[in-house]
Structures are given as structure tokens and as C-alpha cells.
Amino acid sequence: MTAPAPIRPLAAVHLREALQAAADRRPTAALAALMHIDPESWAAIEQRARLLGTDLLDVLAHAATGGTR
């Protein structure tokens, strides 16, 4: 198995901000944070989500529902 591509530190911060905004039910802020993620990091995030058997939309939905979904 090939190691996942790296996620830039700033992209990780933006992802964390997006997840927190989703949890706080601030979809506009979540989208804004996601739009700041560079393409290479975005691909790496998607790759990691696939390795976990999910995708980024499901992760965001999970955050938005407080983990009850």
C-alpha cells in the first residue's frame, strides 16, 4: 500500500476550521474554510477519508450532527 500524500499544515488548519464550523452549524464558514485548502492537500484528505471507508461529505455531515449520524 502506498503512503497517503502529505497534507500541508495550513490545509489541516483549514480542515479543522471547516469541521468546527460544521459542528457549530455555520455552513458558510465551513465552505469558506474548505475553499482555502490547496488542491494537493485536498486530494490527500480525500485519499485518507477513502482509507477510512468514508468521504469528506460524510465527515462534514458527521461533524454537523454532533456525531449522531
N, C-alpha and C positions, 0 to 999 in steps of 0.2 A: 504494500500500500504506500502510495506517495504521501509525503507530509503535506498538510494544507499550506497554501500560500500564506505569507505573513499579512497581518493586519496592522496598518500604521497606527501608532499610538493615538494620534488625533482622531482617526476614524473610530477607534474604540471608545473614545470620549463621546463622540457624536452618537454612536450606537447606544451608549449608556443613557445619554440625554433623551434619545428617542424612546427608549424603554420606560424611563421615568415619566416622560410626558404622556405616554400611552397609559401608564398606571394612574396618572393624575387626571386622566380624561381630558387631555389637551391635544387633540389630533393635529391642529395646525402646527403646534410646536414640535410634535413628533415628526411630522412630514418635513419641516424645516431642518431638523437635525439630520434626518436621513439624507436630505439633498446635499448636505455638506460632505458626505462620505465619497472618497475618491473611487474611481472605477476598479482599481486593482484590489483595494480593501473590500469593496462591495462583493466582488467575486469570491474573495476569501471567506467573507462572512457567510455567503450563500453555501459555499463548499462545506463549511463547518456545520451549518444547520442541516444540510443533507446527511452528513455523517451521523448526526443525532436523530435522523429519521423525521425531520420536520422542514419547514421553510420559514423565511423571515416573517411572512404574513401571519403564520400561526404563532410565532414567538411574540409578535406585537399584540395579537389578539389575546394571548395568554396573559401578557402584562396588563392589558386594558381591563381584563376581567378579574384581576387580582389572583390569578392562578386557579380560578374555579372552572375553567373551561377545559 
